[in-house]
Amino acid sequence: MGSAEELFEGNPTGLPEPMARGSATYRLASDPAPPVRHLGGYERFVEFCTGQGVEAGELAADPIRLFRFLRDVGQDIADDAALKHAAGVFAGNALASARPDAEWTAYEGAPAMVGTEDLRFEVDRLLDALREVDEAALQGFIAKVSEWSGDQPDPPMMQPQPKSLPAARAYVRPTLPEDRYYAEDGTAIPYGRRWGDGPPDPDSYSVDSHTERFAGLHLVARALIDHLVAVYDVEVREDNAVAADLLVDVRDVVAPIKVTPRASGAAPLTFVLTGYPGVVVHAGMLHSFPFPVCGCDACDETVLTEADRLERLVLSVAAGGYAERYPVGRRRWREYALTAFDGSGAESGKGEPGPIDEAILHKAEIRLRDVQGGWAPWPLRQR
């Protein structure tokens, strides 16, 4: 890269690896990907600024002035595809520089975005909007960005540290059926690798065929419950009333089972087996996890990949590898962190509570004060 791309902190890089929509980010503990805050590919815009008699470096340090400039020259940028791309990269880098926790993100089949968990910008749409806004709308947008950039990032959540089990008490997955599934033309469907390296068929979204391929998740859930009962000191309640623990809508409840460890600082688990077929697990106070997250043909999930996720959640919670926070920051978000029971990786998630009853949120806020370092490992059953 030439000196034209040295206007932001650090060396310019490429976009991060695209993430699948609707899934949590699971990262290897030994190989965390660094955040992308300085994206390369904006030299064409720097040259354009020079031609306009404007110092690109000054725009890089002043996003508000940059937005006004982008509105004033918006049509010239829109008429040149290469220039528009470069301007979008430049604007995104300027936004990433506005907060220490801002970064570029990429999702499969979607344009790149930049920002934080509470506010992200799609730069192509941002350029189009700036070209068309009136002064009042521009002022409103500037106020929103100014408020966002002035917010202090929340302190990072403490990553919980699970406690390993003796090998003799390790969980063993049950044998799952290995059925074959066929399309209407009689050809076998290779779920899990249906689309190869290409994008899904556009007609496959929101189409759930052969959902019976997830029936093995019921076997896995039952095996996990049996394992928890055999290894840990717990109470088990199988009652339709425990399905109310879930914070997501569930239709066709088949079996609701709650497993509560006999230790005040350990997180309970509620399993709800559904007729989809699938499983939803509520962990602790404020997080419910569906398996599968999405069973549509485009997502192309299999019972094996979902069984991996289900086992990782349950075994990690029992091992003390689970933590929750609420409320987080000015927007009072909920947050969780999960460290794999075998130390292989970690995941986390944060977002608005959504339509959760205020009484539930208040109860969670009080309860989570006592487990700020994470939920404790479940107590072992004495032999």
ChimeraX attribute file (.defattr): number of C-alpha atoms within 10 A of each C-alpha:
attribute: neighborCount
match mode: 1-to-1
recipient: residues
	/A:1	11
	/A:2	6
	/A:3	7
	/A:4	15
	/A:5	18
	/A:6	15
	/A:7	21
	/A:8	19
	/A:9	11
	/A:10	11
	/A:11	14
	/A:12	19
	/A:13	13
	/A:14	12
	/A:15	17
	/A:16	17
	/A:17	11
	/A:18	13
	/A:19	15
	/A:20	14
	/A:21	14
	/A:22	10
	/A:23	11
	/A:24	12
	/A:25	13
	/A:26	16
	/A:27	15
	/A:28	14
	/A:29	14
	/A:30	9
	/A:31	8
	/A:32	11
	/A:33	11
	/A:34	8
	/A:35	13
	/A:36	20
	/A:37	29
	/A:38	26
	/A:39	22
	/A:40	19
	/A:41	20
	/A:42	23
	/A:43	20
	/A:44	17
	/A:45	23
	/A:46	22
	/A:47	15
	/A:48	17
	/A:49	18
	/A:50	11
	/A:51	10
	/A:52	11
	/A:53	8
	/A:54	14
	/A:55	13
	/A:56	20
	/A:57	14
	/A:58	12
	/A:59	21
	/A:60	21
	/A:61	16
	/A:62	15
	/A:63	21
	/A:64	20
	/A:65	13
	/A:66	18
	/A:67	20
	/A:68	18
	/A:69	16
	/A:70	21
	/A:71	20
	/A:72	14
	/A:73	14
	/A:74	20
	/A:75	15
	/A:76	13
	/A:77	23
	/A:78	16
	/A:79	10
	/A:80	10
	/A:81	10
	/A:82	14
	/A:83	20
	/A:84	23
	/A:85	20
	/A:86	20
	/A:87	27
	/A:88	24
	/A:89	25
	/A:90	29
	/A:91	26
	/A:92	30
	/A:93	29
	/A:94	23
	/A:95	27
	/A:96	24
	/A:97	22
	/A:98	20
	/A:99	18
	/A:100	12
	/A:101	15
	/A:102	23
	/A:103	24
	/A:104	25
	/A:105	22
	/A:106	17
	/A:107	15
	/A:108	12
	/A:109	12
	/A:110	12
	/A:111	12
	/A:112	21
	/A:113	22
	/A:114	24
	/A:115	24
	/A:116	19
	/A:117	12
	/A:118	11
	/A:119	12
	/A:120	17
	/A:121	17
	/A:122	17
	/A:123	23
	/A:124	18
	/A:125	13
	/A:126	15
	/A:127	22
	/A:128	17
	/A:129	15
	/A:130	20
	/A:131	22
	/A:132	14
	/A:133	13
	/A:134	11
	/A:135	11
	/A:136	9
	/A:137	13
	/A:138	19
	/A:139	14
	/A:140	11
	/A:141	16
	/A:142	17
	/A:143	13
	/A:144	13
	/A:145	16
	/A:146	14
	/A:147	10
	/A:148	17
	/A:149	18
	/A:150	11
	/A:151	11
	/A:152	12
	/A:153	14
	/A:154	10
	/A:155	8
	/A:156	6
	/A:157	17
	/A:158	14
	/A:159	18
	/A:160	23
	/A:161	22
	/A:162	24
	/A:163	17
	/A:164	17
	/A:165	16
	/A:166	7
	/A:167	7
	/A:168	6
	/A:169	11
	/A:170	12
	/A:171	16
	/A:172	10
	/A:173	15
	/A:174	13
	/A:175	9
	/A:176	15
	/A:177	12
	/A:178	9
	/A:179	7
	/A:180	11
	/A:181	15
	/A:182	12
	/A:183	10
	/A:184	6
	/A:185	6
	/A:186	8
	/A:187	9
	/A:188	12
	/A:189	13
	/A:190	14
	/A:191	16
	/A:192	15
	/A:193	11
	/A:194	18
	/A:195	15
	/A:196	9
	/A:197	7
	/A:198	7
	/A:199	11
	/A:200	16
	/A:201	11
	/A:202	8
	/A:203	9
	/A:204	14
	/A:205	14
	/A:206	13
	/A:207	12
	/A:208	14
	/A:209	14
	/A:210	15
	/A:211	16
	/A:212	14
	/A:213	21
	/A:214	24
	/A:215	19
	/A:216	22
	/A:217	25
	/A:218	21
	/A:219	18
	/A:220	23
	/A:221	25
	/A:222	16
	/A:223	17
	/A:224	21
	/A:225	19
	/A:226	12
	/A:227	17
	/A:228	24
	/A:229	18
	/A:230	15
	/A:231	18
	/A:232	19
	/A:233	17
	/A:234	20
	/A:235	13
	/A:236	15
	/A:237	14
	/A:238	15
	/A:239	11
	/A:240	14
	/A:241	11
	/A:242	16
	/A:243	22
	/A:244	14
	/A:245	22
	/A:246	21
	/A:247	21
	/A:248	15
	/A:249	7
	/A:250	17
	/A:251	9
	/A:252	11
	/A:253	17
	/A:254	15
	/A:255	17
	/A:256	22
	/A:257	22
	/A:258	24
	/A:259	19
	/A:260	22
	/A:261	23
	/A:262	17
	/A:263	14
	/A:264	13
	/A:265	17
	/A:266	22
	/A:267	27
	/A:268	22
	/A:269	23
	/A:270	26
	/A:271	29
	/A:272	29
	/A:273	26
	/A:274	20
	/A:275	17
	/A:276	17
	/A:277	20
	/A:278	26
	/A:279	29
	/A:280	26
	/A:281	26
	/A:282	24
	/A:283	23
	/A:284	23
	/A:285	22
	/A:286	22
	/A:287	18
	/A:288	17
	/A:289	18
	/A:290	19
	/A:291	22
	/A:292	24
	/A:293	16
	/A:294	16
	/A:295	25
	/A:296	17
	/A:297	22
	/A:298	19
	/A:299	24
	/A:300	18
	/A:301	21
	/A:302	18
	/A:303	25
	/A:304	15
	/A:305	12
	/A:306	22
	/A:307	23
	/A:308	13
	/A:309	16
	/A:310	23
	/A:311	20
	/A:312	20
	/A:313	22
	/A:314	23
	/A:315	23
	/A:316	25
	/A:317	29
	/A:318	27
	/A:319	25
	/A:320	25
	/A:321	29
	/A:322	33
	/A:323	27
	/A:324	30
	/A:325	24
	/A:326	23
	/A:327	18
	/A:328	16
	/A:329	13
	/A:330	9
	/A:331	11
	/A:332	13
	/A:333	16
	/A:334	22
	/A:335	20
	/A:336	22
	/A:337	19
	/A:338	25
	/A:339	27
	/A:340	26
	/A:341	25
	/A:342	15
	/A:343	16
	/A:344	13
	/A:345	17
	/A:346	22
	/A:347	18
	/A:348	18
	/A:349	14
	/A:350	16
	/A:351	14
	/A:352	14
	/A:353	19
	/A:354	9
	/A:355	8
	/A:356	12
	/A:357	10
	/A:358	10
	/A:359	9
	/A:360	13
	/A:361	17
	/A:362	12
	/A:363	11
	/A:364	19
	/A:365	17
	/A:366	11
	/A:367	15
	/A:368	21
	/A:369	12
	/A:370	12
	/A:371	17
	/A:372	14
	/A:373	17
	/A:374	27
	/A:375	26
	/A:376	23
	/A:377	23
	/A:378	25
	/A:379	16
	/A:380	17
	/A:381	13
	/A:382	8
	/A:383	5
